[in-house]
Amino acid sequence: MALISAITICKGRLAHLKQSLPALMATGMEVIVVDYDCPDHAGEWVTATWPQARVVSVSDRPRFNLSAARNLGAAVASREWLVFLDADVIVAPSFMTVVEPLLRGGVFLIPEPRPPDLWGAIAVARRHFDAIGGYDEVFEGWGVEDVDFIERLLIGGLQQAPFPGELLRAIEHGETERTRFHEMTDRELNASINGFYRIAKNDLARHGELLPLEARQRLYASIRAAMLAPEPVRTIQVPVRTTLVHKYNIDVFLRYDFRPRSHT
């Protein structure tokens, strides 16, 4: 039995899934397709065409949340290792036979080389995925959730190792498809908000402050509001904790200063 469950997501990408799923099914891995309120009814097509695949379908999700979709797929996976692949990524026939011997305790695998279109590809042991709570569903819109996932695995003590990037090929497509189901279509601004949230949240984790969901949501909302404010924000302070030193309460903050990047 294969050690790997491969998880892929579809929301408005049925044309891509029709190209990538046959190759994925041919590898012998357990394959899970998450129909995340897909307007193309991807789950119905998968069930009719590839009944061997496991389908997870959710409705009433007009905004695409890739983290939530990946967590839904992982929740039904039955194998020891999870491989996350976007619907626009085609795997080589030898993918499983090449990758399985590389799986070992204490590591996660990412493709090398790793061009931007393959940044979401990763292989991680189920126990390590569960240990860090999966993908952070607080992220909104495009970008950074994959970087955050890797960073939290590293914080958790895992090591990063490569698998051959030549085993994957991304289907070319337009940029507008990346933000089709997101509230914010400015990818650079959205990635800046997500990136700052990642930095602040994981800095807190390094200080021993592991935020529960509601606290992470409040942190994200405050960062988003600050970065969308009419007047540009130069400094943001994130509270860490309050501690007692003799007769004083000491409020501890992380301070972040913003400086525009030079493009010269």
Secondary structure, 3 states (H helix, E strand, C coil): CCCEEEEEEECCCHHHHHHHHHHHHCCCCEEEEEEECCCCCHHHHHHHHCCCCEEEEECCCCCCCHHHHHHHHHHHCCCCEEEECCCCEEECCCHHHHHHHHCCCCEEEEEECCCHHHCCCEEEEHHHHHHCCCCCCCCCCCCCHHHHHHHHHHHCCCEEEEEEHHHEEECCCCHHHHHCCCCCCCHHHHHHHHHHHHHHHHHHHHCCCCCCHHHHHHHHHHHHHHHCCCCCCCEEEEEEEEEEECCEEEEEEEEEECCCCCCC
